[in-house]
Amino acid sequence: EPLVRRDRTPFACLYREYLTEDARLVLANLRDARRRGAEALNHVKVQAMLLEAGHAVGVVARCCLSGRELRVRARSVVNAAGPWVEAVRRLEDAAAPSLLHLSKGVHVVLPAERLPLRHIVILGAADKRSIFAIPRGDIVYVGTTDTSYTKQADLWPAITREDVEYLLEPLARSLDVEPVRAEECVSAWSGLRPLIAQPGKLPTEISRRDEIWVGPAGLVSIAGGKLTGYRKMAAGAVERVGQLLGATLQAAAPDEPLPGGDFAGDLDSLSGALAREFALDPLAAARLARLYGSEAEQVAKSGAKAILPGGRVLEGEI
């Protein structure tokens, strides 16, 4: 990695890291669930819990686009609402105690020519935390912060200049580059971690373990955890539901691929074939392969022309 300053980093450790596109992963799971018979509703907000004889038997929800009210009945209700888990728990029990510690994570995005890294690099921040600089095609993103978020859960927690400068400060200290200014960032994003509270600990010290709670009306809530363990977390929630219903519920095989995942896993071969067949530039083909896997060819056949001159998003994706 030529940019790493040898005077500060005489040694390096190489390890394997896994990359995914979280939005595509969510969609793949939803499509897989639909394939197995699930109904999936977007833009629908749960407003109340349906209770009968003290048991949760469904929810009252409202479509945020049409205003239509829905009443959904079920043998069991699972609350996997991330940072909003406690808001849903209080629909079952208004006095439910607070069990979460929300932590804000911010990433900033730089042009690859400004930070031409070849691999993921871990950098030491000023407060001794580790942050990542991750090259992806024509950009590099740097993150993440880990600070307490004391407001109510928010879809877009505010990104402050302090957040940005915290992430940019280690770059010139660890890499052979000129100091990067906040104005050079081309994008940024933020999110909230629903950590299980551990009183007296800072967000960086709190375990990322997941926990399942069953409320007084039988609402099953799951929080904490990390994306890398989402299948195990889901299996744990399904098992708990089965215990409450007195039934054995069969989870999906752990190695069964999601839509688009049924190929040998060689992204380079897949992107090379796409580049040749559809005359795509290598970065566009690599992006297509990474996002859509074995379904990439179907996307390209729907329209292999970029929606903007010089861009990499194809008409077929739209």
C-alpha positions as CSV (number, residue, x, y, z in Angstrom):
1,E,0.0,0.0,0.0
2,P,2.2,2.9,-1.3
3,L,0.4,5.6,0.6
4,V,1.1,4.2,4.1
5,R,3.7,6.3,5.8
6,R,6.6,3.9,6.6
7,D,8.0,6.2,9.3
8,R,4.8,5.7,11.3
9,T,3.9,2.2,10.3
10,P,6.9,-0.1,9.9
11,F,4.8,-3.3,10.0
12,A,1.3,-4.3,8.8
13,C,-1.1,-7.1,9.4
14,L,-3.2,-8.5,6.5
15,Y,-6.6,-10.0,7.2
16,R,-9.8,-10.7,5.3
17,E,-12.7,-8.3,5.4
18,Y,-16.1,-8.8,3.7
19,L,-18.0,-6.2,1.8
20,T,-21.6,-5.9,1.1
21,E,-24.2,-3.3,-0.1
22,D,-26.6,-3.1,2.8
23,A,-29.5,-1.8,0.8
24,R,-29.2,-4.6,-1.8
25,L,-28.8,-7.2,1.0
26,V,-32.1,-6.0,2.6
27,L,-33.9,-6.2,-0.7
28,A,-32.5,-9.7,-1.4
29,N,-33.8,-10.9,2.0
30,L,-37.2,-9.3,1.4
31,R,-37.4,-11.0,-2.1
32,D,-36.3,-14.3,-0.5
33,A,-39.0,-14.0,2.1
34,R,-41.6,-13.2,-0.6
35,R,-40.5,-16.3,-2.5
36,R,-41.3,-18.3,0.7
37,G,-44.8,-16.8,1.1
38,A,-44.2,-13.7,3.2
39,E,-46.1,-10.4,2.6
40,A,-43.8,-7.3,2.7
41,L,-45.1,-3.8,3.1
42,N,-43.0,-0.7,2.8
43,H,-43.9,2.9,4.0
44,V,-46.2,1.3,6.6
45,K,-46.0,2.6,10.2
46,V,-47.2,0.5,13.2
47,Q,-49.3,2.8,15.4
48,A,-50.8,0.4,18.0
49,M,-50.7,-3.2,19.2
50,L,-53.8,-5.4,18.9
51,L,-54.3,-6.9,22.4
52,E,-56.8,-9.7,23.3
53,A,-56.9,-11.1,26.9
54,G,-53.6,-9.4,27.5
55,H,-51.8,-11.0,24.5
56,A,-50.4,-9.3,21.4
57,V,-52.4,-10.7,18.5
58,G,-51.4,-8.2,15.8
59,V,-50.9,-4.5,15.0
60,V,-52.7,-1.5,13.7
61,A,-50.7,0.2,11.0
62,R,-51.1,3.1,8.6
63,C,-49.8,3.5,5.0
64,C,-47.8,6.7,5.0
65,L,-48.5,7.2,1.2
66,S,-52.2,6.6,1.0
67,G,-53.3,7.1,4.7
68,R,-55.1,3.7,4.6
69,E,-55.3,2.0,8.0
70,L,-54.4,-1.7,8.2
71,R,-55.2,-4.2,10.9
72,V,-52.8,-7.2,10.8
73,R,-53.6,-10.2,12.9
74,A,-50.9,-12.8,13.9
75,R,-50.2,-15.6,16.3
76,S,-47.0,-13.8,17.3
77,V,-45.5,-10.3,16.8
78,V,-41.8,-9.8,16.4
79,N,-40.3,-6.3,16.9
80,A,-37.0,-5.9,14.9
81,A,-37.2,-2.2,14.5
82,G,-33.6,-1.4,15.2
83,P,-33.2,2.1,16.8
84,W,-37.1,2.2,17.1
85,V,-37.3,-1.0,19.1
86,E,-38.2,0.8,22.3
87,A,-40.9,2.9,20.6
88,V,-42.6,-0.4,19.5
89,R,-42.2,-2.0,22.9
90,R,-44.0,0.9,24.5
91,L,-47.0,0.2,22.2
92,E,-47.3,-3.0,24.2
93,D,-46.3,-1.6,27.6
94,A,-46.2,2.2,28.0
95,A,-44.0,1.7,31.1
96,A,-41.4,-0.5,29.4
97,P,-37.9,0.5,30.7
98,S,-35.2,1.9,28.4
99,L,-32.8,-0.9,27.4
100,L,-31.0,0.7,24.5
101,H,-28.0,3.0,24.1
102,L,-28.2,4.7,20.6
103,S,-24.8,5.4,19.0
104,K,-24.3,7.5,15.9
105,G,-22.0,6.3,13.1
106,V,-20.9,8.6,10.3
107,H,-19.0,7.9,7.1
108,V,-17.5,10.5,4.6
109,V,-16.8,9.9,1.0
110,L,-13.8,11.2,-1.0
111,P,-12.8,10.9,-4.7
112,A,-10.4,8.0,-5.2
113,E,-7.9,10.3,-6.9
114,R,-7.7,12.3,-3.7
115,L,-7.0,9.1,-1.6
116,P,-5.7,6.5,-4.1
117,L,-5.8,3.4,-1.8
118,R,-5.6,-0.1,-3.1
119,H,-6.9,-1.9,-0.1
120,I,-8.9,-1.4,3.1
121,V,-6.6,0.4,5.6
122,I,-7.3,0.7,9.3
123,L,-6.2,4.1,10.8
124,G,-5.8,5.2,14.4
125,A,-8.0,8.1,15.3
126,A,-7.0,10.9,17.7
127,D,-8.9,9.1,20.6
128,K,-7.2,5.8,19.9
129,R,-10.2,4.3,18.1
130,S,-9.7,2.5,14.8
131,I,-11.4,3.8,11.7
132,F,-11.5,2.3,8.1
133,A,-10.6,3.9,4.8
134,I,-12.3,1.7,2.2
135,P,-11.7,2.0,-1.6
136,R,-14.8,1.3,-3.8
137,G,-14.3,2.0,-7.5
138,D,-13.9,5.7,-8.1
139,I,-14.5,6.7,-4.4
140,V,-13.0,6.0,-1.0
141,Y,-15.1,6.1,2.1
142,V,-13.8,6.7,5.6
143,G,-15.6,5.8,8.9
144,T,-17.0,5.4,11.3
145,T,-17.7,7.5,14.3
146,D,-19.2,6.1,17.5
147,T,-20.8,8.7,19.7
148,S,-23.8,8.7,22.0
149,Y,-27.1,9.9,20.4
150,T,-29.3,11.2,23.2
151,K,-32.2,12.3,21.0
152,Q,-35.1,10.2,19.8
153,A,-34.3,7.7,17.0
154,D,-33.9,9.5,13.7
155,L,-33.7,8.2,10.1
156,W,-31.1,10.8,9.2
157,P,-29.1,11.7,12.4
158,A,-27.3,15.0,11.8
159,I,-23.7,15.0,10.6
160,T,-21.6,17.7,12.2
161,R,-18.4,19.3,11.1
162,E,-16.8,17.8,14.2
163,D,-17.8,14.3,12.9
164,V,-16.2,15.0,9.5
165,E,-13.0,16.5,10.9
166,Y,-12.6,13.6,13.3
167,L,-12.6,11.2,10.4
168,L,-10.3,13.2,8.2
169,E,-7.7,14.1,10.8
170,P,-5.9,10.7,10.8
171,L,-5.5,10.6,7.0
172,A,-2.5,12.9,6.7
173,R,-1.0,11.5,9.9
174,S,-1.0,7.9,8.7
175,L,-0.9,8.3,4.9
176,D,1.4,10.2,2.6
177,V,-1.2,12.7,1.5
178,E,-1.8,16.4,2.0
179,P,-4.3,17.2,4.8
180,V,-7.9,16.6,3.5
181,R,-10.4,19.4,4.0
182,A,-14.1,18.8,4.8
183,E,-15.0,20.7,1.6
184,E,-13.3,17.9,-0.4
185,C,-15.9,15.3,0.7
186,V,-18.3,14.5,-2.1
187,S,-20.9,12.7,0.1
188,A,-21.5,11.5,3.7
189,W,-24.0,9.3,5.5
190,S,-25.0,8.5,9.0
191,G,-27.0,5.9,11.0
192,L,-27.8,4.7,14.5
193,R,-26.7,1.6,16.2
194,P,-29.3,0.1,18.7
195,L,-26.7,-1.0,21.3
196,I,-27.8,-2.8,24.5
197,A,-27.2,-0.3,27.2
198,Q,-24.4,-1.0,29.7
199,P,-24.5,1.8,32.3
200,G,-21.3,3.7,32.8
201,K,-19.7,2.6,29.6
202,L,-18.9,4.7,26.5
203,P,-20.4,3.7,23.2
204,T,-17.0,2.3,22.0
205,E,-16.9,0.1,25.1
206,I,-20.4,-1.4,24.8
207,S,-20.7,-4.9,23.6
208,R,-22.3,-5.5,20.2
209,R,-24.1,-8.5,21.5
210,D,-27.7,-9.1,20.6
211,E,-30.6,-9.8,23.0
212,I,-34.2,-11.0,22.7
213,W,-36.8,-9.8,25.2
214,V,-40.4,-11.0,25.6
215,G,-42.8,-8.4,26.8
216,P,-45.8,-8.9,29.1
217,A,-48.2,-9.4,26.2
218,G,-45.8,-11.7,24.4
219,L,-44.2,-9.2,22.0
220,V,-40.8,-10.6,20.9
221,S,-38.2,-7.8,20.6
222,I,-34.7,-8.2,19.3
223,A,-31.9,-5.5,19.4
224,G,-28.2,-5.1,19.4
225,G,-26.0,-7.3,17.2
226,K,-24.2,-6.6,13.9
227,L,-25.0,-7.1,10.3
228,T,-22.5,-10.0,10.0
229,G,-24.6,-12.0,12.4
230,Y,-28.1,-11.2,11.1
231,R,-29.0,-14.8,10.1
232,K,-28.0,-16.2,13.5
233,M,-30.0,-13.4,15.1
234,A,-33.1,-14.2,12.9
235,A,-32.8,-17.8,13.7
236,G,-32.7,-17.0,17.5
237,A,-35.9,-14.9,17.1
238,V,-37.7,-17.6,15.2
239,E,-36.7,-20.1,17.9
240,R,-38.1,-17.9,20.6
241,V,-41.4,-17.5,18.7
242,G,-41.6,-21.3,18.4
243,Q,-41.1,-21.7,22.2
244,L,-43.9,-19.2,22.9
245,L,-46.2,-21.0,20.4
246,G,-45.2,-24.5,21.5
247,A,-44.1,-25.3,18.0
248,T,-40.8,-26.1,16.2
249,L,-40.3,-23.6,13.4
250,Q,-37.9,-24.6,10.7
251,A,-35.3,-21.9,9.8
252,A,-33.8,-21.7,6.3
253,A,-30.5,-23.6,5.7
254,P,-27.7,-21.3,6.7
255,D,-25.8,-21.8,3.4
256,E,-28.8,-21.3,1.1
257,P,-28.1,-18.4,-1.3
258,L,-30.2,-15.3,-1.5
259,P,-31.5,-14.1,-5.0
260,G,-28.4,-13.3,-7.1
261,G,-26.1,-15.3,-4.9
262,D,-26.2,-18.6,-6.8
263,F,-22.8,-18.4,-8.5
264,A,-19.3,-19.6,-7.6
265,G,-18.4,-16.3,-5.9
266,D,-15.8,-15.2,-8.4
267,L,-16.7,-11.6,-8.9
268,D,-13.8,-10.9,-11.2
269,S,-14.8,-13.6,-13.7
270,L,-18.4,-12.4,-13.5
271,S,-17.5,-8.7,-14.1
272,G,-15.1,-9.6,-16.9
273,A,-17.9,-11.5,-18.7
274,L,-20.3,-8.6,-18.3
275,A,-17.7,-6.1,-19.6
276,R,-17.1,-8.2,-22.7
277,E,-20.8,-9.0,-23.5
278,F,-22.2,-5.5,-22.9
279,A,-19.1,-3.3,-23.7
280,L,-19.0,-1.9,-20.2
281,D,-16.0,-0.2,-18.7
282,P,-14.3,-2.3,-16.0
283,L,-15.5,-0.2,-13.0
284,A,-19.1,-0.3,-14.3
285,A,-19.0,-4.0,-14.8
286,A,-17.4,-4.6,-11.4
287,R,-20.1,-2.5,-9.8
288,L,-22.9,-4.4,-11.6
289,A,-21.5,-7.8,-10.5
290,R,-21.1,-6.7,-6.9
291,L,-24.6,-5.4,-6.7
292,Y,-26.6,-8.0,-8.6
293,G,-24.5,-11.2,-8.7
294,S,-25.9,-13.8,-11.0
295,E,-28.8,-11.4,-11.9
296,A,-26.4,-8.8,-13.3
297,E,-26.7,-10.1,-16.8
298,Q,-30.5,-9.8,-16.6
299,V,-30.1,-6.2,-15.5
300,A,-27.7,-5.3,-18.3
301,K,-30.0,-6.9,-20.9
302,S,-32.7,-4.5,-19.7
303,G,-30.5,-1.6,-20.6
304,A,-26.7,-1.4,-20.6
305,K,-26.6,2.3,-21.4
306,A,-25.6,4.7,-18.6
307,I,-28.4,7.0,-17.5
308,L,-26.0,9.9,-17.5
309,P,-22.9,10.5,-19.8
310,G,-19.9,9.2,-18.0
311,G,-21.9,7.6,-15.2
312,R,-22.1,4.0,-14.1
313,V,-25.7,3.5,-13.2
314,L,-27.4,1.7,-16.1
315,E,-30.9,2.1,-17.5
316,G,-31.6,-1.5,-16.7
317,E,-31.2,-0.9,-13.0
318,I,-34.0,1.7,-13.1
